[in-house]
Amino acid sequence: MSVLQCNFYSKYLMNYVDVTVYLPSMHNGDVIFHSLDELYEPGRKFRSIYLLHGMLDDHSCWMRWSRVEEYAEKHQIALVMPTGQNGFYINAVHGLPYFDFINQELPMWAENTFPLLEGRENRFVAGLSMGGFGALRHGLTTPERYAAIGAFSPVCDLVALNNILNKNNMADMVAYDDLFGGIDKIKGTNNDLMYLAENVKQVAQNLPKIYIGCGKEDVLVYEMTRDYVEFLVQAGYDVTYMEMTGTHEWDVWNTCIREFIEMIDN
């Protein structure tokens, strides 16, 4: 396997951005039984997951806190893990255009730099918490780009999140004015995930499969996650929903990423 810590200049962000890329290979124990030509098979390319982190974290968290390397190696799938700061992976009203970067520039850079397969059937998007919102936002906005979406303890309702943060004296944690133009500017836009899913259902020819997982003790997003899953099922989406013991924590997300990779590899 190869783990690459990359830093490249983004046209959309107008600065340098950090990305971790993981490329699978033969398991270390198998290498001694194969030739170099078998080990470095010419022209071999991999499917890829664009894996988004949560708030207060960065591109390195997946490799540091989960077993995603083990799962990706087993299923021979590449990982592209960008830094998204705390921007919810959208084009901020006052800030950086992270939606355009993640949705357009990052795949162009990754698929032209590394041995990654192109095309919707080979590309997936997933994330945890804020990154779960980002994965749903991207996968539903452009379903022609992603075959499946993974959302782990996702923020499914930005207005409900604001209410929870206010109750816990954490109102400043999300920059609603800078990101969305204010809390009152979310409903009825693509940042309203129910509105987005309903609109996409009316026009998309191929809808991505969706995996959603959440800890049953997660006081931050459990209720909104269940409500959103119920909405998606009623709207006709192909949804796999898993509940497990746990809070807003890596034990839950480690299980989720394993189950998501297993789902897309079947």
N, C-alpha and C positions, 0 to 999 in steps of 0.2 A: 504494500500500500504506500501511497504518497500523501503527505499532508503539506500543503503549501500555504504560507502566509504571504498574501499578495497585497500590493499597494499600487493603485493605478489612478491616473487622472481621469475624472469623470467630466464629460462635456456638459451633462445636465446639472451636476452639483457644483461645477466650476471649482473643484478642489480635489485633493487626493482622498481616496476612500480605501479602507481596509476590508479585505475579504479573505476568509479562509476557504480553501478548496480541498476537498478530500477525493482522491482517486483510488478505487479498489485495485487489487491485484491478487495473485495467489497467496494463500495463507503461508506464513513463514515456514511452517513445518512441511509444506508440500514443495517448496522451491528446490530442495536438494534432489528431487526425483525428476526434474524437468530441465530441459535445455534452455539456453538463453533465448533461442528463437521462439520457444513455447512461452517463456516467461514474458517476453516483450513482443507479443504477436503483432505484426505490422497491420495497421489499419483498424485495430480494435477500438471501438467506441462504447460509451456507457450512457445509459439513461441517467437523468439527474433530478435531484430535489433542490429547489431553492428554499432554504431553511432560514426562517426569520426569528430573531431573538425578541425577548420581552423588554419592557421598560427597565431602565437603570442597568442595562447590560450591553454587550457588544458581540462582534462576530465570533469571539473565541469561546463563548459560554457553552455551546453544544459539545465541543470536544473536551472541555474541562469538567463538565458536570453530568453528562449522560454517557451512555454506552453506544451512542449512535455509530461510532467507528466500527464496533463489532457487528452491528446489524447491517450496515452498509457493505461491509466486507463479505458477510455471509450471502447477501442478496445481489452483490456485484452492481451496486448503484453508486453514482457519484453524488457529492454534496457541494452546494455552493452557498456559503454562509456570509452574507454581507453585514456590515454595520449600518444600522438605520437610526442611530441616536434615539431620541424619544419622540419621533415624528409620526408614529402610526402609519408609516409607509404610504402617505398621501402627498399630494402637491399642496403644501401649506399655503394658506392665504397670505401669511407673512412669514416666509421661511423658504426652505429648500424643496425642490420638486422630487421628492422621494418616490412618488408613484411612477413618474416617467423613468426615473433611474432604474428601479427594480423591474418594471414591466418591459422596458425597451432596451436600455443600454446594457444592463447587466447580462441578460442572456446573449446579446450580440458579442460582448466582450468574452464571456465564458466559452461560448460555443465556437468562437474563432481562435481561442487561445489554447483550449484543452480538448482532449478526445471525447467530446460529448455528442451524442446523437441529437439531431435536430428534429423538429416536428412535435405536434401536440401530444402524440401517443407516447413520447419519450420524456416529457417534461412535466414535473409536478411542483406544487408549492405548498409549504406547510409552515407553521409557526406556533409559538406559545404566547398566551396572554395578549399583549399588544401585538405580537407577531401573529397570533391566531386571527385577530381582527385583520391584520395586513394580508394574510393568506386568503381569507374569505373575500376581502375587498378586491384583491387582484384576480383571484380565480373566478369570481362571479362577474366582474367587470369585463374581463376578456376570456370567456370560456373557450374560445378557439385556440388559446395558447397553452392550456393546462388540462391534462387528462384527469387529474384528481387533486383535491384540496384536503389538507390535514390541519385541523384547528384544535389546539390543546389548551384547555381552560381558557377559551377565547373571550375577549371583550366583545360581546355581541350587540351591546346596546350602550352607546356613548352617553346618552342622557341618564340612563339608570346608573352608570358608573359615576357620573358627576354627583348624583344624589348620595351614593354610598361614600364617596370621598368627602363630601361636605359633612356628613354625619360623623365622620372619624377625624375631623379637623385636618384633612389632607387635600383641601380644595385646590391648592397651587400645584399639585403633582402633575396635572395635565394642563398644558397651555391652550385652553379651548379657544381663546380669542385669536392667538397667533396661528393655530393650526386650522381651525374650522371657521373662523370669523365670529365666534360666539356660540354659546350653548343653544341659542335659538335658531341657529343656521344649519342644524343637522337633519332634523326631520324632513322627509321628502326629498332628500338628496342621495347621492351614491354612498355617502358616509352613514346613511341609515340602512343597515344591512337587510332589514325586512323589505324596505322599499326597493332596494337593489335586487334582491332575490326575486321579488314579484315581477319587476320589469324584465329581468333577464329571461325569466320563464316564458314570457310572451314572445320573445324574438329569437332566442338561441336555438340553433338546430341540434347541437350536441352539448348537453350539460355535463359538467365534471362530476365524478363521484365525490362524495364528501365523507370524511371521517371526522367525528368530533368526540373528544374525550374530556372528562372532568372529574375532579375529586368531589366526593359527596360532602365533605366538610369544608369546601371552599366557599367561605362567606362572601368573597368578592364577586364571583361570577357564576356560581352554581345555578341560581334561580334564573338568571338571564339566559344561561346556556340551555337549560331545559326548555324554556319558552321558545327559544330560537329553533331548537331541534324539532319541536312540535310544529312550528310554523313551516319549516322546510318540508317535513313529511307530508303535511296537508297540502302543500303546494306541488307535490309530486316529485321532489328531488330524491335521488338515491343516496340515502344517508345511513351510515353505520355509526351508532352512538354507543359509547361505553362509559359507564360510571365505575368508579373504583374508590377504595378507601384512600383518603388523603385530602390535603388542603391545597393551597396555591404553591406547589413545591415540585422539586425535581424528581422525587419518587414517582409522582403521577406522570410527569412529562416524559420520563424515561420509558415508562410502560406505553404511553401514547405513541411515541416515535417508533417503537418496536412494532406495535400493532399496525400502524399506518404503513410501514415498509412491507410488512407481511401481506397487507391487503392489496397493495399495488403490484406485488410480485406474483399474485395468484392468477 
